[in-house]
């Protein structure tokens, strides 16, 4: 799995997949993580969600609100279907395509 999510927090548009770290800026498989901010939330939740959803190889899209410590997890359920669940309490995000999990404590680490 490509690094980019660590104890130091998440960088916007993090690529979660297999391969070299240079692939972080492109989404090829696995998932994508978007960190919401007041200035980008509208675009992230509308435009980017639609763009990510159109990528057939993308399995999981995560939107992180660091202010409220809330995550929205959108996961592919079939060729044209998605589940969309918001979590307001601690939740470790499964990444089925990668056989991994994104721990809540790592997402919101303050160190």
N, CA, C and O atoms as CSV, one atom per row, in Angstrom:
chain,resi,resn,atom,element,x,y,z
A,1,UNK,N,N,0.860,-1.180,0.000
A,1,UNK,CA,C,0.000,0.000,0.000
A,1,UNK,C,C,0.895,1.228,0.000
A,1,UNK,O,O,1.910,1.266,0.695
A,2,UNK,N,N,0.525,2.202,-0.761
A,2,UNK,CA,C,1.275,3.445,-0.815
A,2,UNK,C,C,1.043,4.221,0.463
A,2,UNK,O,O,-0.086,4.324,0.943
A,3,UNK,N,N,2.104,4.761,1.006
A,3,UNK,CA,C,1.978,5.567,2.223
A,3,UNK,C,C,1.285,6.877,1.887
A,3,UNK,O,O,0.956,7.136,0.729
A,4,UNK,N,N,1.069,7.682,2.881
A,4,UNK,CA,C,0.417,8.967,2.674
A,4,UNK,C,C,-0.574,9.206,3.785
A,4,UNK,O,O,-0.953,10.344,4.062
A,5,UNK,N,N,-0.985,8.145,4.412
A,5,UNK,CA,C,-1.816,8.244,5.586
A,5,UNK,C,C,-0.951,7.739,6.722
A,5,UNK,O,O,-0.553,6.574,6.727
A,6,UNK,N,N,-0.662,8.581,7.665
A,6,UNK,CA,C,0.257,8.198,8.732
A,6,UNK,C,C,-0.205,8.803,10.042
A,6,UNK,O,O,-1.259,9.435,10.126
A,7,UNK,N,N,0.609,8.592,11.057
A,7,UNK,CA,C,0.290,9.182,12.353
A,7,UNK,C,C,0.299,10.697,12.289
A,7,UNK,O,O,-0.164,11.349,13.225
A,8,UNK,N,N,0.803,11.265,11.232
A,8,UNK,CA,C,0.879,12.717,11.112
A,8,UNK,C,C,-0.348,13.289,10.411
A,8,UNK,O,O,-0.395,14.488,10.133
A,9,UNK,N,N,-1.341,12.452,10.123
A,9,UNK,CA,C,-2.574,12.933,9.512
A,9,UNK,C,C,-2.652,12.578,8.047
A,9,UNK,O,O,-1.794,11.868,7.524
A,10,UNK,N,N,-3.675,13.070,7.389
A,10,UNK,CA,C,-3.931,12.748,5.993
A,10,UNK,C,C,-3.704,13.982,5.142
A,10,UNK,O,O,-4.087,15.090,5.517
A,11,UNK,N,N,-3.085,13.781,4.007
A,11,UNK,CA,C,-2.950,14.862,3.037
A,11,UNK,C,C,-4.140,14.793,2.091
A,11,UNK,O,O,-4.623,13.696,1.809
A,12,UNK,N,N,-4.627,15.911,1.596
A,12,UNK,CA,C,-5.760,15.882,0.672
A,12,UNK,C,C,-5.454,15.028,-0.552
A,12,UNK,O,O,-4.314,14.975,-1.014
A,13,UNK,N,N,-6.483,14.361,-1.072
A,13,UNK,CA,C,-6.389,13.536,-2.272
A,13,UNK,C,C,-5.311,12.470,-2.150
A,13,UNK,O,O,-4.496,12.298,-3.056
A,14,UNK,N,N,-5.307,11.773,-1.057
A,14,UNK,CA,C,-4.344,10.705,-0.840
A,14,UNK,C,C,-4.756,9.496,-1.661
A,14,UNK,O,O,-5.926,9.114,-1.684
A,15,UNK,N,N,-3.785,8.904,-2.330
A,15,UNK,CA,C,-4.010,7.698,-3.107
A,15,UNK,C,C,-3.767,6.497,-2.220
A,15,UNK,O,O,-2.726,6.417,-1.568
A,16,UNK,N,N,-4.696,5.567,-2.178
A,16,UNK,CA,C,-4.536,4.340,-1.403
A,16,UNK,C,C,-4.547,3.182,-2.384
A,16,UNK,O,O,-5.606,2.774,-2.861
A,17,UNK,N,N,-3.383,2.661,-2.681
A,17,UNK,CA,C,-3.321,1.566,-3.636
A,17,UNK,C,C,-1.965,0.916,-3.627
A,17,UNK,O,O,-1.131,1.187,-2.763
A,18,UNK,N,N,-1.754,0.058,-4.597
A,18,UNK,CA,C,-0.482,-0.634,-4.721
A,18,UNK,C,C,0.409,0.145,-5.677
A,18,UNK,O,O,-0.083,0.752,-6.628
A,19,UNK,N,N,1.712,0.135,-5.434
A,19,UNK,CA,C,2.616,0.770,-6.371
A,19,UNK,C,C,3.539,1.756,-5.712
A,19,UNK,O,O,3.601,1.857,-4.487
A,20,UNK,N,N,4.246,2.471,-6.530
A,20,UNK,CA,C,5.264,3.417,-6.102
A,20,UNK,C,C,4.630,4.682,-5.543
A,20,UNK,O,O,3.535,5.064,-5.955
A,21,UNK,N,N,5.303,5.326,-4.618
A,21,UNK,CA,C,4.748,6.519,-3.977
A,21,UNK,C,C,4.489,7.657,-4.957
A,21,UNK,O,O,3.724,8.569,-4.643
A,22,UNK,N,N,5.102,7.627,-6.129
A,22,UNK,CA,C,4.856,8.674,-7.119
A,22,UNK,C,C,3.419,8.622,-7.633
A,22,UNK,O,O,2.950,9.580,-8.249
A,23,UNK,N,N,2.720,7.523,-7.390
A,23,UNK,CA,C,1.350,7.393,-7.851
A,23,UNK,C,C,0.339,8.026,-6.922
A,23,UNK,O,O,-0.859,7.993,-7.206
A,24,UNK,N,N,0.783,8.597,-5.829
A,24,UNK,CA,C,-0.149,9.152,-4.844
A,24,UNK,C,C,-1.111,10.163,-5.438
A,24,UNK,O,O,-2.264,10.241,-5.015
A,25,UNK,N,N,-0.661,10.933,-6.405
A,25,UNK,CA,C,-1.512,11.996,-6.927
A,25,UNK,C,C,-2.538,11.481,-7.929
A,25,UNK,O,O,-3.438,12.223,-8.324
A,26,UNK,N,N,-2.420,10.226,-8.345
A,26,UNK,CA,C,-3.409,9.681,-9.259
A,26,UNK,C,C,-4.158,8.553,-8.561
A,26,UNK,O,O,-3.616,7.874,-7.689
A,27,UNK,N,N,-5.380,8.371,-8.949
A,27,UNK,CA,C,-6.195,7.331,-8.334
A,27,UNK,C,C,-6.331,6.211,-9.350
A,27,UNK,O,O,-6.957,6.389,-10.395
A,28,UNK,N,N,-5.750,5.065,-9.049
A,28,UNK,CA,C,-5.805,3.950,-9.989
A,28,UNK,C,C,-6.592,2.771,-9.446
A,28,UNK,O,O,-7.366,2.153,-10.176
A,29,UNK,N,N,-6.408,2.463,-8.210
A,29,UNK,CA,C,-7.165,1.381,-7.590
A,29,UNK,C,C,-7.239,1.652,-6.103
A,29,UNK,O,O,-6.607,2.581,-5.602
A,30,UNK,N,N,-7.997,0.857,-5.410
A,30,UNK,CA,C,-8.073,1.040,-3.965
A,30,UNK,C,C,-9.013,2.138,-3.579
A,30,UNK,O,O,-10.230,1.951,-3.608
A,31,UNK,N,N,-8.479,3.292,-3.213
A,31,UNK,CA,C,-9.344,4.344,-2.720
A,31,UNK,C,C,-8.716,5.715,-2.757
A,31,UNK,O,O,-7.546,5.884,-3.102
A,32,UNK,N,N,-9.522,6.685,-2.394
A,32,UNK,CA,C,-9.082,8.070,-2.333
A,32,UNK,C,C,-9.604,8.683,-1.047
A,32,UNK,O,O,-10.707,8.370,-0.599
A,33,UNK,N,N,-8.802,9.557,-0.456
A,33,UNK,CA,C,-9.187,10.259,0.761
A,33,UNK,C,C,-9.129,11.751,0.486
A,33,UNK,O,O,-8.112,12.262,0.016
A,34,UNK,N,N,-10.208,12.444,0.774
A,34,UNK,CA,C,-10.267,13.894,0.637
A,34,UNK,C,C,-10.490,14.490,2.018
A,34,UNK,O,O,-11.424,14.117,2.727
A,35,UNK,N,N,-9.622,15.418,2.387
A,35,UNK,CA,C,-9.776,16.135,3.646
A,35,UNK,C,C,-10.556,17.409,3.355
A,35,UNK,O,O,-10.122,18.247,2.564
A,36,UNK,N,N,-11.700,17.546,3.994
A,36,UNK,CA,C,-12.569,18.689,3.737
A,36,UNK,C,C,-12.085,19.932,4.471
A,36,UNK,O,O,-11.593,19.862,5.598
A,37,UNK,N,N,-12.235,21.043,3.817
A,37,UNK,CA,C,-11.972,22.333,4.448
A,37,UNK,C,C,-13.091,23.272,4.015
A,37,UNK,O,O,-13.807,22.990,3.055
A,38,UNK,N,N,-13.239,24.373,4.714
A,38,UNK,CA,C,-14.318,25.311,4.403
A,38,UNK,C,C,-14.263,25.769,2.949
A,38,UNK,O,O,-15.301,25.973,2.319
A,39,UNK,N,N,-13.056,25.931,2.417
A,39,UNK,CA,C,-12.906,26.441,1.062
A,39,UNK,C,C,-13.102,25.410,-0.035
A,39,UNK,O,O,-13.389,25.779,-1.174
A,40,UNK,N,N,-12.955,24.120,0.276
A,40,UNK,CA,C,-13.024,23.098,-0.771
A,40,UNK,C,C,-14.149,22.086,-0.585
A,40,UNK,O,O,-14.372,21.261,-1.471
A,41,UNK,N,N,-14.851,22.121,0.519
A,41,UNK,CA,C,-15.846,21.086,0.822
A,41,UNK,C,C,-16.906,20.962,-0.271
A,41,UNK,O,O,-17.253,19.849,-0.666
A,42,UNK,N,N,-17.411,22.059,-0.753
A,42,UNK,CA,C,-18.463,22.011,-1.772
A,42,UNK,C,C,-17.983,21.290,-3.027
A,42,UNK,O,O,-18.686,20.433,-3.563
A,43,UNK,N,N,-16.793,21.635,-3.491
A,43,UNK,CA,C,-16.217,20.977,-4.672
A,43,UNK,C,C,-15.940,19.515,-4.392
A,43,UNK,O,O,-16.277,18.654,-5.204
A,44,UNK,N,N,-15.326,19.222,-3.244
A,44,UNK,CA,C,-14.988,17.845,-2.899
A,44,UNK,C,C,-16.227,16.958,-2.853
A,44,UNK,O,O,-16.224,15.850,-3.388
A,45,UNK,N,N,-17.285,17.448,-2.213
A,45,UNK,CA,C,-18.479,16.637,-2.003
A,45,UNK,C,C,-19.370,16.520,-3.230
A,45,UNK,O,O,-20.257,15.667,-3.265
A,46,UNK,N,N,-19.160,17.337,-4.209
A,46,UNK,CA,C,-19.986,17.266,-5.422
A,46,UNK,C,C,-19.160,16.849,-6.629
A,46,UNK,O,O,-19.339,15.756,-7.166
A,47,UNK,N,N,-18.263,17.718,-7.048
A,47,UNK,CA,C,-17.521,17.491,-8.283
A,47,UNK,C,C,-16.583,16.288,-8.159
A,47,UNK,O,O,-16.612,15.388,-8.998
A,48,UNK,N,N,-15.761,16.273,-7.122
A,48,UNK,CA,C,-14.800,15.182,-6.983
A,48,UNK,C,C,-15.505,13.851,-6.736
A,48,UNK,O,O,-15.065,12.818,-7.239
A,49,UNK,N,N,-16.588,13.865,-5.973
A,49,UNK,CA,C,-17.325,12.635,-5.734
A,49,UNK,C,C,-17.807,12.047,-7.059
A,49,UNK,O,O,-17.689,10.843,-7.287
A,50,UNK,N,N,-18.336,12.875,-7.909
A,50,UNK,CA,C,-18.805,12.408,-9.221
A,50,UNK,C,C,-17.646,11.876,-10.059
A,50,UNK,O,O,-17.777,10.839,-10.709
A,51,UNK,N,N,-16.517,12.578,-10.048
A,51,UNK,CA,C,-15.354,12.136,-10.813
A,51,UNK,C,C,-14.816,10.813,-10.284
A,51,UNK,O,O,-14.517,9.907,-11.062
A,52,UNK,N,N,-14.691,10.698,-8.969
A,52,UNK,CA,C,-14.208,9.449,-8.383
A,52,UNK,C,C,-15.169,8.302,-8.680
A,52,UNK,O,O,-14.733,7.197,-9.003
A,53,UNK,N,N,-16.460,8.554,-8.575
A,53,UNK,CA,C,-17.455,7.515,-8.818
A,53,UNK,C,C,-17.416,6.970,-10.234
A,53,UNK,O,O,-17.811,5.830,-10.476
A,54,UNK,N,N,-16.942,7.777,-11.166
A,54,UNK,CA,C,-16.848,7.352,-12.558
A,54,UNK,C,C,-15.649,6.439,-12.819
A,54,UNK,O,O,-15.562,5.827,-13.884
A,55,UNK,N,N,-14.724,6.338,-11.860
A,55,UNK,CA,C,-13.549,5.485,-12.022
A,55,UNK,C,C,-13.904,4.062,-11.597
A,55,UNK,O,O,-14.075,3.789,-10.409
A,56,UNK,N,N,-14.011,3.168,-12.557
A,56,UNK,CA,C,-14.449,1.795,-12.277
A,56,UNK,C,C,-13.510,1.051,-11.333
A,56,UNK,O,O,-13.951,0.147,-10.623
A,57,UNK,N,N,-12.243,1.404,-11.308
A,57,UNK,CA,C,-11.284,0.687,-10.462
A,57,UNK,C,C,-11.272,1.198,-9.025
A,57,UNK,O,O,-10.663,0.581,-8.152
A,58,UNK,N,N,-11.930,2.305,-8.780
A,58,UNK,CA,C,-11.943,2.886,-7.437
A,58,UNK,C,C,-12.995,2.202,-6.583
A,58,UNK,O,O,-14.162,2.115,-6.966
A,59,UNK,N,N,-12.579,1.724,-5.438
A,59,UNK,CA,C,-13.443,0.957,-4.556
A,59,UNK,C,C,-13.997,1.789,-3.405
A,59,UNK,O,O,-15.162,1.640,-3.034
A,60,UNK,N,N,-13.162,2.669,-2.837
A,60,UNK,CA,C,-13.537,3.392,-1.622
A,60,UNK,C,C,-13.169,4.870,-1.748
A,60,UNK,O,O,-12.062,5.216,-2.161
A,61,UNK,N,N,-14.107,5.723,-1.388
A,61,UNK,CA,C,-13.879,7.172,-1.340
A,61,UNK,C,C,-14.179,7.601,0.088
A,61,UNK,O,O,-15.238,7.284,0.629
A,62,UNK,N,N,-13.242,8.326,0.696
A,62,UNK,CA,C,-13.417,8.762,2.082
A,62,UNK,C,C,-13.302,10.279,2.132
A,62,UNK,O,O,-12.336,10.853,1.630
A,63,UNK,N,N,-14.290,10.923,2.738
A,63,UNK,CA,C,-14.235,12.352,2.997
A,63,UNK,C,C,-14.053,12.529,4.497
A,63,UNK,O,O,-14.816,11.985,5.295
A,64,UNK,N,N,-13.037,13.294,4.868
A,64,UNK,CA,C,-12.687,13.474,6.278
A,64,UNK,C,C,-12.942,14.922,6.673
A,64,UNK,O,O,-12.444,15.850,6.036
A,65,UNK,N,N,-13.725,15.101,7.732
A,65,UNK,CA,C,-13.939,16.424,8.310
A,65,UNK,C,C,-13.144,16.453,9.614
A,65,UNK,O,O,-13.565,15.879,10.619
A,66,UNK,N,N,-11.995,17.124,9.590
A,66,UNK,CA,C,-11.116,17.122,10.756
A,66,UNK,C,C,-11.660,17.982,11.892
A,66,UNK,O,O,-11.283,17.779,13.047
A,67,UNK,N,N,-12.522,18.921,11.596
A,67,UNK,CA,C,-13.087,19.785,12.629
A,67,UNK,C,C,-14.050,19.006,13.514
A,67,UNK,O,O,-14.001,19.122,14.739
A,68,UNK,N,N,-14.925,18.213,12.902
A,68,UNK,CA,C,-15.926,17.460,13.656
A,68,UNK,C,C,-15.513,16.006,13.900
A,68,UNK,O,O,-16.239,15.257,14.554
A,69,UNK,N,N,-14.364,15.610,13.384
A,69,UNK,CA,C,-13.885,14.214,13.447
A,69,UNK,C,C,-14.940,13.259,12.910
A,69,UNK,O,O,-15.274,12.250,13.532
A,70,UNK,N,N,-15.449,13.606,11.746
A,70,UNK,CA,C,-16.459,12.783,11.088
A,70,UNK,C,C,-15.885,12.292,9.759
A,70,UNK,O,O,-15.137,13.005,9.090
A,71,UNK,N,N,-16.250,11.056,9.387
A,71,UNK,CA,C,-15.847,10.534,8.084
A,71,UNK,C,C,-17.082,10.083,7.321
A,71,UNK,O,O,-18.028,9.543,7.894
A,72,UNK,N,N,-17.049,10.312,6.042
A,72,UNK,CA,C,-18.088,9.817,5.130
A,72,UNK,C,C,-17.402,8.797,4.239
A,72,UNK,O,O,-16.412,9.106,3.576
A,73,UNK,N,N,-17.928,7.584,4.226
A,73,UNK,CA,C,-17.312,6.486,3.486
A,73,UNK,C,C,-18.267,6.044,2.382
A,73,UNK,O,O,-19.396,5.630,2.645
A,74,UNK,N,N,-17.796,6.140,1.153
A,74,UNK,CA,C,-18.563,5.696,-0.004
A,74,UNK,C,C,-17.815,4.492,-0.572
A,74,UNK,O,O,-16.650,4.604,-0.953
A,75,UNK,N,N,-18.486,3.345,-0.627
A,75,UNK,CA,C,-17.834,2.134,-1.128
A,75,UNK,C,C,-18.670,1.500,-2.230
A,75,UNK,O,O,-19.897,1.444,-2.157
A,76,UNK,N,N,-17.968,1.028,-3.251
A,76,UNK,CA,C,-18.621,0.395,-4.392
A,76,UNK,C,C,-19.252,-0.928,-3.945
A,76,UNK,O,O,-18.611,-1.744,-3.282
A,77,UNK,N,N,-20.519,-1.123,-4.319
A,77,UNK,CA,C,-21.222,-2.361,-4.005
A,77,UNK,C,C,-21.478,-3.199,-5.250
A,77,UNK,O,O,-21.896,-4.353,-5.155
A,78,UNK,N,N,-21.230,-2.623,-6.403
A,78,UNK,CA,C,-21.432,-3.299,-7.680
A,78,UNK,C,C,-21.016,-2.369,-8.795
A,78,UNK,O,O,-20.509,-1.279,-8.530
A,79,UNK,N,N,-21.218,-2.775,-10.043
A,79,UNK,CA,C,-20.775,-1.948,-11.175
A,79,UNK,C,C,-21.373,-0.541,-11.188
A,79,UNK,O,O,-20.736,0.402,-11.656
A,80,UNK,N,N,-22.587,-0.403,-10.678
A,80,UNK,CA,C,-23.250,0.906,-10.698
A,80,UNK,C,C,-23.828,1.290,-9.345
A,80,UNK,O,O,-24.694,2.161,-9.266
A,81,UNK,N,N,-23.354,0.645,-8.273
A,81,UNK,CA,C,-23.920,0.918,-6.963
A,81,UNK,C,C,-22.868,1.262,-5.924
A,81,UNK,O,O,-21.727,0.804,-5.992
A,82,UNK,N,N,-23.276,2.075,-4.964
A,82,UNK,CA,C,-22.403,2.503,-3.878
A,82,UNK,C,C,-23.175,2.512,-2.566
A,82,UNK,O,O,-24.378,2.773,-2.548
A,83,UNK,N,N,-22.482,2.228,-1.476
A,83,UNK,CA,C,-23.036,2.507,-0.158
A,83,UNK,C,C,-22.437,3.837,0.279
A,83,UNK,O,O,-21.298,4.144,-0.071
A,84,UNK,N,N,-23.174,4.614,1.023
A,84,UNK,CA,C,-22.738,5.946,1.434
A,84,UNK,C,C,-23.135,6.126,2.894
A,84,UNK,O,O,-24.310,6.323,3.207
A,85,UNK,N,N,-22.141,6.058,3.789
A,85,UNK,CA,C,-22.425,6.105,5.223
A,85,UNK,C,C,-21.525,7.133,5.899
A,85,UNK,O,O,-20.314,7.147,5.682
A,86,UNK,N,N,-22.122,7.989,6.717
A,86,UNK,CA,C,-21.355,8.944,7.519
A,86,UNK,C,C,-21.192,8.385,8.924
A,86,UNK,O,O,-22.126,7.830,9.502
A,87,UNK,N,N,-19.993,8.539,9.459
A,87,UNK,CA,C,-19.691,8.036,10.802
A,87,UNK,C,C,-19.299,9.215,11.688
A,87,UNK,O,O,-18.340,9.930,11.397
A,88,UNK,N,N,-20.045,9.409,12.765
A,88,UNK,CA,C,-19.775,10.512,13.679
A,88,UNK,C,C,-19.002,10.056,14.911
A,88,UNK,O,O,-18.582,10.876,15.728
A,89,UNK,N,N,-18.820,8.751,15.039
A,89,UNK,CA,C,-18.021,8.199,16.133
A,89,UNK,C,C,-16.858,7.429,15.535
A,89,UNK,O,O,-16.835,7.175,14.330
A,90,UNK,N,N,-15.902,7.058,16.354
A,90,UNK,CA,C,-14.715,6.356,15.882
A,90,UNK,C,C,-15.096,5.169,15.003
A,90,UNK,O,O,-15.941,4.354,15.372
A,91,UNK,N,N,-14.458,5.084,13.833
A,91,UNK,CA,C,-14.743,4.024,12.874
A,91,UNK,C,C,-13.485,3.746,12.073
A,91,UNK,O,O,-12.932,4.648,11.442
A,92,UNK,N,N,-13.033,2.506,12.095
A,92,UNK,CA,C,-11.901,2.093,11.276
A,92,UNK,C,C,-12.443,1.722,9.903
A,92,UNK,O,O,-13.323,0.868,9.793
A,93,UNK,N,N,-11.931,2.350,8.865
A,93,UNK,CA,C,-12.484,2.215,7.521
A,93,UNK,C,C,-11.895,1.007,6.808
A,93,UNK,O,O,-10.684,0.944,6.595
A,94,UNK,N,N,-12.735,0.049,6.438
A,94,UNK,CA,C,-12.235,-1.105,5.691
A,94,UNK,C,C,-11.926,-0.705,4.245
A,94,UNK,O,O,-12.665,0.058,3.623
A,95,UNK,N,N,-10.833,-1.234,3.736
A,95,UNK,CA,C,-10.442,-1.029,2.348
A,95,UNK,C,C,-10.394,-2.413,1.688
A,95,UNK,O,O,-9.320,-2.998,1.546
A,96,UNK,N,N,-11.558,-2.933,1.289
A,96,UNK,CA,C,-11.646,-4.319,0.844
A,96,UNK,C,C,-10.748,-4.654,-0.342
A,96,UNK,O,O,-10.170,-5.740,-0.380
A,97,UNK,N,N,-10.620,-3.772,-1.283
A,97,UNK,CA,C,-9.816,-4.047,-2.465
A,97,UNK,C,C,-8.343,-4.216,-2.114
A,97,UNK,O,O,-7.604,-4.907,-2.815
A,98,UNK,N,N,-7.924,-3.585,-1.030
A,98,UNK,CA,C,-6.531,-3.653,-0.598
A,98,UNK,C,C,-6.317,-4.660,0.515
A,98,UNK,O,O,-5.177,-4.954,0.873
A,99,UNK,N,N,-7.406,-5.197,1.071
A,99,UNK,CA,C,-7.287,-6.106,2.195
A,99,UNK,C,C,-6.673,-5.421,3.402
A,99,UNK,O,O,-5.882,-6.016,4.134
A,100,UNK,N,N,-7.045,-4.162,3.602
A,100,UNK,CA,C,-6.462,-3.361,4.686
A,100,UNK,C,C,-7.563,-2.551,5.359
A,100,UNK,O,O,-8.728,-2.583,4.960
A,101,UNK,N,N,-7.153,-1.829,6.389
A,101,UNK,CA,C,-8.072,-0.983,7.147
A,101,UNK,C,C,-7.382,0.344,7.429
A,101,UNK,O,O,-6.174,0.377,7.663
A,102,UNK,N,N,-8.125,1.420,7.410
A,102,UNK,CA,C,-7.623,2.746,7.717
A,102,UNK,C,C,-8.124,3.100,9.114
A,102,UNK,O,O,-9.292,3.455,9.270
A,103,UNK,N,N,-7.258,3.011,10.143
A,103,UNK,CA,C,-7.702,3.213,11.526
A,103,UNK,C,C,-8.104,4.662,11.827
A,103,UNK,O,O,-7.427,5.608,11.423
A,104,UNK,N,N,-9.198,4.806,12.532
A,104,UNK,CA,C,-9.690,6.122,12.946
A,104,UNK,C,C,-8.592,6.916,13.663
A,104,UNK,O,O,-8.393,8.097,13.380
A,105,UNK,N,N,-7.888,6.271,14.583
A,105,UNK,CA,C,-6.857,6.969,15.349
A,105,UNK,C,C,-5.724,7.476,14.473
A,105,UNK,O,O,-5.102,8.484,14.809
A,106,UNK,N,N,-5.440,6.817,13.370
A,106,UNK,CA,C,-4.401,7.291,12.447
A,106,UNK,C,C,-4.902,8.479,11.644
A,106,UNK,O,O,-4.145,9.410,11.371
A,107,UNK,N,N,-6.176,8.451,11.262
A,107,UNK,CA,C,-6.751,9.552,10.484
A,107,UNK,C,C,-6.707,10.852,11.283
A,107,UNK,O,O,-6.352,11.905,10.754
A,108,UNK,N,N,-7.075,10.767,12.569
A,108,UNK,CA,C,-7.203,11.968,13.384
A,108,UNK,C,C,-6.076,12.132,14.405
A,108,UNK,O,O,-6.256,12.787,15.432
A,109,UNK,N,N,-4.916,11.538,14.123
A,109,UNK,CA,C,-3.766,11.676,15.023
A,109,UNK,C,C,-3.377,13.141,15.132
A,109,UNK,O,O,-3.378,13.859,14.133
A,110,UNK,N,N,-3.054,13.578,16.306
A,110,UNK,CA,C,-2.707,14.981,16.553
A,110,UNK,C,C,-1.215,15.203,16.805
A,110,UNK,O,O,-0.818,16.288,17.228
A,111,UNK,N,N,-0.395,14.199,16.553
A,111,UNK,CA,C,1.040,14.358,16.827
A,111,UNK,C,C,1.846,14.804,15.647
A,111,UNK,O,O,3.060,14.972,15.756
